[in-house]
Amino acid sequence: MMLAEPVPVHHRRRWIQRAAILLPLLLCIAVTALHFSRSFTGANWWELLSGTPAGNMQVAILYYSALPRLAIALLAGACLGLVSTVLQVVLRNPIAEPATLGMSGGASLAMTAASLWAPAVLDGYRSGIAFAGAGLALLMVLGLAFGRTLSPLRLILGGLVVSLLCGSVNALLVLLHHDTLQGIFIWNAGSLVQNDWHAAKWLATEAGAALVFFLLLSRVLTVLHLEDDSARSLGLSLFHIRLAALIGTVLTTASVASAIGVVGFLGLASSTIASALGIRSFAGRLIASAAIGAVMLATVDQGLQLLTGAFGEIPAGSLTALLGAPLMLWLLPRLTSPPEGDRSGLGISQRRGDHRLAIILPIVALIALLWPAVMLTHDGIHWHLAGLAQMESALSWRGARTLAAASAGFLLGVAGTLMQRITGNPLASPEALGISSGAAVGALVSILVIAQPDKATLVTFAALGALLTLAAVFGFARRGQFSPERMLLAGISVSTLFSGLVTFLLATGDPRMRVFIGWMAGSVSRATPTDAGIAFAIAVFATILLPLLRRWLDIWPMGEITAQAVGVNRRQSRLSLFVIIAVMMAAPTMLVGPLSFVGLMAPHIVRMAGVARAIPQCIAAGVTGALIVVAADLIGRTLLFPYEMPAGLMASLIGAPFFLWIMHRRSI
């Protein structure tokens, strides 16, 4: 009896590669066939193929909408797969793709601005406008990383913050010009809806040119896997190679963004799958990632169209973000970074100052700002401060919102300080680590599960969501030994996941989601006296509680090993601080909405003033946070009167550049 010879390893790998591409292709064909069979009859196809439509509307929809939509999904997915593979090789970064490097956000912002101020230019220069926006965003990100030899972590962190900044400006423009830009919201979320073959034909030309260009560079780009010194020894100009490749990726990204908007993380998923298949040649990876990207986007879009009757038109970009964020979390361990965060400095300045002065000055400034925040009014012609006779009326209009803003800012400042001390991470904040998003999703769950939840139920669910999010971020960061950069990336990934979930639910048309549209901008204008009283009570309770936490807050910045050596129960102290931070975040998030970057800015401003001791630092950061939010609310309601910019959006526009400046100052 003869034994069967074992299958060689390379043959087994080849079959795995074929199956990994063939099975998704079969799934795409099945989903597409099911969608088309439900939407169109055999007679419609016969009329289309015979060229005798006879004015049939279904045949016109098939030819001018359904088929171009399928074509553009395949082409856009292929382009995103190509671009991500090239970016990962050029920048030596396994998480590089247009969305994580800010390119998609920059292109989207440029298109929104052009739609508002130069709509006539869009007809002939859509790709050029998107190219300018994507290129400027990428230059900002590369400027943060070039001084550190293109650090993968700096690239991704800078790219995600630039994306947040572009998204905030985009949201501001849509908010101020809602009627003009009403359709841009769905388009920015990645809409594949088509009315003719024009965009598909144009993108087909762009995709073909990009594939040929990158294949011509394939041999040269393969050398970039080597160290820079080894590549230079072969006589290659790394600067010119990278520049040519980056220009090609920006052009391709701009073409996709101008055609369908932002579809995030699809390129990351397709290039990662192509890399995991073990394809050795760069040209093979390019073709495989393009094929996988095309199949994935077409499958997602055709599947979403099957759900259209139940949920309404759902942008494909929201679902790809929902699926791509977990992939990014899974890929975090592949990034190389120092094993320990910087626990020595916890700040920009190490000089010590008078903490009493650092607390008194913000209090004096806050008291001085409260008067115009409450009394500044507009009579239809100009702004003026109301007199004492109108104080009662002014307090009834703006007293609750001002108290809610001050209380929310105080809680965010204290929570940010606690977060930075427990993690030893000067870039940590409740917003950057996804805790605000977790609180928002927790409140959203209560609205969807309970018919009419009261304030206590909302705050409880929000606190639970914040706590679970914080635990999840620490769980992902623990595998990287709590590296500051990994924690930030994990937090931003979780925020992206939750944002995709909220966008998906908003697209379903559920009437319960409408209250979230205005709330997500972080506005204190709807705060009631009850809301303000709850926030103020929690702020007072937090102030009373802080002295009891002094020992933990003094020891934790020294690191986990030191905390254990001096007898601190790490699990108990960390869990207790987690719960306190979650409650501090849940109250302001639930009452006034997300207020981004306040928990990051306030502790840094206090440390730059020289306050180093734990309790004075928390109090000073809380008062500074209150000052920031009250100022943001005052500026937001007066800057573009009669339009009002929500305080959370205003804080984002200030906080994102501040975050990038801190990154530039620090050697991450």
N, C-alpha and C positions, 0 to 999 in steps of 0.2 A: 504494500500500500504506500503510495507516494504522498508525502505531506506537501501541502500548498506552500509555495514560497511566500515570505512576508512581502507586503507591498512596500517598495522603497519610500523613504521619507519625502523625497521631492515630488513623487507622484501623488502621495497623500496630500501634500500641501497644495498641489495644483488642483486637485479635486475640491478641496476646501475653498480655494479662491473662486473656482467656477461656481460652486454652490452659493457662495456669499453674494455673487452678482446675479446669478440666475434666479434665485428665490425671490429677492425683492422685485426683479423684473416681472416675474410671473404674478406677484401680488399687485403690481402696478397695472398690468394688463387686465387682471380680474376686476379690480376696483373700477377701472376706466370703462370696461365693458358693461359692468353692472349699472354705472351712472348713465352711460349713453343709452342702454336698453330701456331704462326707466323714463328717460327724457324724450327719446325719439323712436319712431316706429321704423320698420323696414321700408315702408313706402317713402318715408322722408329720405332715407339713404339712396333709394333707387332714383328718386327725383333729382337728388343732388348729383349722383354719378352720371345720370343720363343727360344732364344739362337742361332739363325742362322743369324748373321749379314752379312755373305758373303762378307766381305770386304767393306761394305758400309761406306763411309766417314762420312755421317751425323749421322749414328748410333754411330760411334766412338766418334764424337764430343759430342753427347748426353750423352754417358756413361762416358767418361773420362774428360769432361770439364763442361757441363751444370749442370748435377746432382751433382758432387762434389762441384761446386761453390754454388749451393743452400744449400747444407748440411753445408758447412763451414760458410756461412752467418748466418744460424740458430744457429750454435754452438758458433761462435764468439759473436753474439749479446747476447746470453744467458749468456756467461761468463762475458761480460762487465756489464750486468745488475746485476749479482750476486756480482761482485767486488764493484760496486758503492754503492749498498745497505749496504754491510758490512762496507765500508769506512765511510759512513755517520753515521752509528751507533757507530763505534769505535772512530771516531774523533769528534762526535757530531757536524757535519758540513753538512748542507743541500746541499752544492754545491760540496762536495768532490766526485771525480771520478779520474780515472787514468790520464786523460788529464790535469785536473786542478791542480793536485798534482805533475806534472812533470814526472810521472812514464812512460808514453807512450813516451815522448821525450827522456828520458834516455835510454829506451830500443831501440828505433830507432837509436840513436847515436851509441850505442854499436854494433848493427848489421851492421851499415855502416862502422865503423872502422874495424870490423872483416872481412867484405867483401873486404876491401882494403888491410889489412896487414896479415890476417890469413884466407884466403878463404877455406883452407882445413879443418879448424876446424868447419866450419859451418855445414858440413854434419851430424856430430854426436852430436854437442853441441849447436845448435841454441837456444834452450830454456835456457840453462845455461848462454850463453852470454847475452841474453835479460834480464834474471833475474839479472845479475850483474849490468847492466846499469840502470834498473828500481830501483833496491835496493839502489844504490848509489844516484840517484836523490831523492828518497824519504828520505834518511838519511839527505841530505842537507836541504830539506824542514822542516823536523821534528826538525833539529837542530836550525832552526830559531824560532820555535814555542814552544818548550818544556819549555823554560825559562818563557814563558807567559801562562802556563797552556793550551797549545794547542789552542791558540786563533784562531777561525775560519777564521778571516780576514787575520792574518799573514800566516796561512797555504795556503790559496788560492792565496794570493798575491805572496808569496815566490814560490809556485808551478808554477804559470804562468811565473814568471821571469826566473826560472830554465828551463822551457820549451823553452822560447825565447833564452836562452843561448845555450841549446842543439841544437835548430834549427839553430842558427848562425854557430856553429861549424860544423853541418851537411852540411849547405850550402857551407861553406868554403871547406870541403873535396870534395864535388861534383864539385865545381868550379875548384879545382886544379887537379882533376882526372876525368874529364868529360867523357872521353871515357870509362874508367873502370867502372864508377858508373852511366852510362847513364840511366840504368833501375831502379836504386834505388830511383829516384825521384818519379816516379809513385807509386812504392811499399810503400814508406814512406807516401804517401798521402792516403793509405788505399786501396790496390788493392786486389780484391777477385778472380782474374783470377787463374784457376787451370788447371793442365794438367793430374792429376791422383787422386786417392783416398787416397794417403799416408797422406797428411796433414789433411784431414778430419777425417780419422781414429784416427790419433794421437791426434787431438784436441778433439775428442769425448771422448777419455780416460781421458784427462785432465779435461774436463768439468764435466764428471761424478764424478771424484775424488773430484773436488772443491765443487760440490753440496753436496756430502755426508759429506765432512769435515765441511762445514759451517752449515749444518743441525745439525751435532753433537754438534756444539758450539752454537746452536740457543738459548738454555735456558740461557747459561752463558752470551751471548752477549745481551740478553734482559735486563739483570741487568744493563748494561752500560747506559741505559736511565736514571738511577738514578744518583744522585750526587755521587762524589767519596767517600765521607765519609760514605754515606749510603751503598754503595757497599762494602766498606771495613768492615763495621760492620757485613756483612753477611759472612765474612771470605774469601772473594775472593782476589786473587792477581791480581790487575788491570794491573800491568806491564806485567805479563806473559800472561794474556788474550789478551791484546792489541798486544803483540809481536807475539803470535801465529796467531792471525787474520791477522795482517799486512803481515807476511811471506806468508800466504795463498793467500792474494790479490796480492802480488808482483809476486808469482809464476804463478798465473792465468793470470795476465796482461802480463807477459813475454811470456807465451804460445800464447796468441792472437797476440802480436806484432811480434813474430818470424814467425807466420803463414801468417799474412795478412798485417802487418804494423800498422800504426796509424789510428784509427777510433775514433775521438774525440767527446765528448759530448753525444754519444749514451747512455752510461751507466747512465749519469746524467738524460737524458730524461726518460728512462725506470724506474729508481728508483723513480723519482719524480712522475710519473704517478701512480706507484704502491702505493706510500705513499698517494697521493691524493684520491685514491679509498677508503681510510678508513679501510684498512685491519689491524687488530689489532695485530695479532701474527707476530713475527719476521720471523718464518718459512714460514708463508703465504706470507709475503712481499718478501722473497727470491724467492719463486717459481713464484710469479706474475711478479716480475721485470725481472727474467730470461725469462719468456714466452714473455713478452712485448718487451724486447730487441731483442729476436730472430725474432719475427714477424716484428719489425721495420726495422732491418737491411736487412732482406730478401726482404721486400717490397721495400725499397729504391734501393737495388741492381737490383731487377727484373725490376723496373721502369726505372732505368738508362739504362739497356740493351735495353729497347724499344726505347730509344733515341739515341742508338749507331750509327745508320745509319746517323743521322743528325749532331751529335756533336762529334763523335769519342768516344774512350774509356774514360769515366769520372770516376776517382777514387771515390769510395763511401765515403772515409774519408772527401773529400772536401765538399760534400753535407751535411754530418752530422755536420760538423763544421758550415756550413752556417745556418743550422736549430737550432743548439744547442746554439749558442751565444745569440739569442733573448731570449731563455729560461733562460739562466744565468742572463740576465738583469732583467727578470721578477722575478727571485728568490732573487735578491739583498736585497729587503726590509725584507726578512726573516732572514738575518744575524744580529746578535746582535753586536752593537758597540757603543762607546760613541757618544752622540748626536752632539758634536762639535769637530771640528778638533783642533789641537794644534796650536793656533795662537800667542802663547807667545814667542816661540823661533825662529821659521823659520830658524833654523840652528843648526849646531853641536857646534859651539863655540860662546859664547856671549861676548868675549873680543872685544874691539874696537881697530882698528889699523888705521894707516895712509892711507886714501883711495888714496891719491896721489901716494904713493909708490906701492899700490896694482894695480894701473892702469899703472904706468910707467914701472914696472918690466915685465908684460906680453907684453907691447908694445916693449920693448927692446928685449925680447926673440923672439917675432914674427919677428921683423926686422932681427935678427940674423939667424932665421930659413929660412927666405925667400931666402937667398943666396944659401944654399945647395938645397932647394926645386926647384930652377930654374936651378942652374948650375951643380948639381951633375949628372954625366952621366957615362955610361958604354961603354967601347970601344971594348967589346967582350972578354976581359981578366980580367979586374978589374975596380973598381969604381974610379973616380977621378973628381975633380972640374975643370970645363972648365975655360979657361982663359978669359980675357976681350975681346980678339979678337973673341971669339966664343959667346959673350953675345947676339948679335942680333939673331943668330941661336937658342940659348937656349931659348930666350924669345918667339920666334915664335913657339917653340915646347911646352914649359911648362909655359909660362907666363899667358895664359888665364886660364888654369886649376888651377894654384896657386892663381890667383886673385879670381876666382870663389869659391875655397875652403875657402879662408879667408873671403870672403863676406858672404858665406852661414853659416860658423861657427859663425860669428858675429851676424847675424840675429837670429840664433838658441839660442845663449847665452842670447841675450836680450829678446827674446820671452819666454824662460824658466824662466827668472827672473820676467817678467810681470805675467806669469802664477802663479808662486809661491806666489807672493805678493797679487794678486787678490783673490786667493783661501785660503791663509793662510796655504798652504799645502807644506811642504818642500820636499815631494816626487813627486810633480806634475812636469810634463814637457810636451812639445808638443807631444813628441813621446809616453810617457806613457799614455796620455789621448786620444790617437787615432787620434790626429789632423793631424799628418803626413799621416796616412792611409786615412783619409778623403780627404786630398789634392790630394793624389794619385788617389783615386777613382774619384774625380772630374775631374782630367785631363784625366782619362780613358774614362769617359763619353763623353768628348769633342771629343776624337779620334773616338769613336764609332758612334757619332751622326753627326759630321761634317767630310766631306771627307778629307780635308787637313787643319786643324786648324793652325793658325800662333801662334807665341809665346805669343802675347797679349791675344788671346783667351784661350790658355792653362793655362796661369797664372790666368786669370779671373775665369775659371771653377775650377781650383785648390783652389783658395781663397774661392769660394762659397762652395766647398766641405768641406774645413777646418772649415768655419764658421758654417755650418749646423751640422757638427760633434761636434764642441764645444758646440753648443746650446743643442744638444741631450744629451751629457754627463752631462751638468749642469742640464738638466731637470730630468735625472735619479737620480743625486746626491741630488737634492733639497728635494726629499722625505725623504732622510736620513739626512736633515739639513746640507748638504755640509760636511759630515764627510770625512776626507781625504782618508780613506781607501775605502769608497764607490765610490768616484770619480775615484780612481785608478782602481778599479775593473770594473767600468762602461767603462772606457777608454780602458782597455785591452780587455774587451768583444767586444766593437765596433771594435777594431783592428782585433780581431779574425774573426768577421763577415765579414769585408772587405777582409781579407786574404782568407777566404773561397770563397768569390765572385770572387776574382782575379784568384784563383786556378781553379775554375769552368770555367771561361772564357778562361783561358789558355788551358784547356783540350779540348775546343771546336775546336781547330785548326784554329781559325780565324787568318789570316796572319797579321792583324793589331795588334795582341797581342804580336808578336815576339819582337817588340821593347821594350816591358815592361820587358822581361826576364832579360836583362843586366841592365836596368835602375833600377829595384827594388833592386839591390845590393847596390845602392848609390855610383856611380862612377863619379868622376870629369874628367875622361880622355877624355870624348867627349865634354867637355865644349868649346864653340866657343868664340871668342872675343866679339860677341854680347851678349851671355849669361853672360859672366863675367861683361860686362858693365852694363847690367840690374841689376844684383845682387848687384854690387857696388853702383849703383845709389840708390837702395832701402835702402841699409845699411846707406848711407849718409843721406837720407831723414829721416830714423828712428832716427839717432843721433840728427838731428835738431829738431825732434818732441818731444823727451824725456822731455826737460824742461817744456813743456806745460802740461805734465802729472804728475808733481811732487806732487801736492796736493792729487790727487787720489791715487797715489802709496804710499804715506806716511800714508794715512788713512785706506785704505782697509785691510792691515794686522791686524788691530785691530778688525775686525769683522764687520758684516753687521749692527748690532745694533748701534755700535759706529759711523759708517759712516752716518747712518740716523740721529743720534743725532746731528752731527755737520753740517748738512745741505747738505750732498752730495746726489745728485739725483742718487739713486742706479741703476735704470733701464738704465738711459742715460749713466752713467759712465761705467757700465758693458758692455753695447752694444758697446760703443765706443772702449773700450779695447779689446773686442772680435774681432771686425773688424780689429784692428791694429795687433793683434796676428795672425789672419788668414792670412793677407797679408804677414806678416813676415815669416810665415811658408810656404805659397804657393810658393813664389819665389824660395827659395833653394830646396824645394822638387821637384818642376817642372824642375828646371835647372840641378840639379845634382843627384836627387833621394833621397830616404829616408836616413837620417843620424841619427841613433838611439842613444839616451842617451846623446847627446851633450848638449841639453837643460837642462838636469838634472845635469851633472857633472860640467859645468861651474859656475852656481850660487853657488853650494856648495863649490867649491874651493875658490871662492871669499869671501864667508861668513866665511870660516875657516881662511882666512887672516884677518878677523876682520872688513870688510866693511859692514856697516849696513844702511847707508843712501841710499835712493832710486836711485837717478840719478848716483852717483858714482858706486853703485852696478851694475846697468844696463850696464854702460860703461865698467867697469872692467870685467863683465861676458861676454860681447860681444867680447872683445879682447881675453879673455881666450878661448872662443869658437872658435874663428878664429885660435888661436894657436893649439888647439886640432885637428881641421879638417886638417890643413896644415900638422901637424905632422903625423896624421893617413894616409894621402895621400902619404907622403914621405916614411913612413915605409911600406905601402902596395905595393908600386912599387919597393922597393929595397930589402925587406926581403927575398922573394923567387924568385928573378929574375932567369929566364925571365918571370915567372908567376907574375901576378899583382893581389893583393887583393884589392877590391874596398874599398874606404874610409869608406862608410857606414857600411860594414861588419866588418872592423877593429875597428870602433868606438863601434859596438855592442859587440865585444869580450872584449873590455876594459870596456864598460859601464855597462854590466850586472853584472859582479862581483862587480863593484863599487856600484851599486844599492843594491845588497844583503848586502854589508858591511854597507851601511847606515841603512838598515833595522835592522841589528844586533845591531847597535849602539843606535838606537832609540827605545823607549818603545811604540810600537804601540799596 
